[in-house]
Amino acid sequence: MAVQIDSLQNAIDRIASVIKGFKIEAVGDRIIMTPQSSVQSLTIFDVRDAALAAGVDRERVLSDVEFTFPGEPKRCPDVSVIEGGATDPLSYEDLLAAVEIVSSKNDKNDYAIKVQQYAHFGVPLYLIIDPFRGECDLLTRPEGDTYASRELYKYGDTVPLRLTDGSSVDIPTHTFKRRT
């Protein structure tokens, strides 16, 4: 498995050096290249702005930054909130929250593969923002390869992120754009 992951990562590194404007990551045994839409980019800004407005230090709110997971492909959440004092290279242990914005209809990556990986490694909070459905899934309390708690929020609601370090981030979704 480690050889396959290294091989996928080498391929991603080569592709990323020549192709710009795409999020490139290994999902399972595939390399996924996704162009970011304006909806995805604006949603990332809205989530980051909410975290900053809640008082989370700028250095702790990241976008498309790589995190290592032993024996698994690295992940680059669309937005992540990390522990204070975390340093590069970042690992799953530094993640307080991972936020993914769904980039295609019926996306199995965000709803299945990443749920399993984030839960398996104990990422305390995983938020899936789906501009196709106009909904957000907040997953908390990782247990095994899933999350014990799942709360659904419609666009227009405020999503409350209660981080394990005691901080809170309320994400208003009334400005989130929809995709067809």
Disulfide bonds with the S-S distance in Angstrom:
none
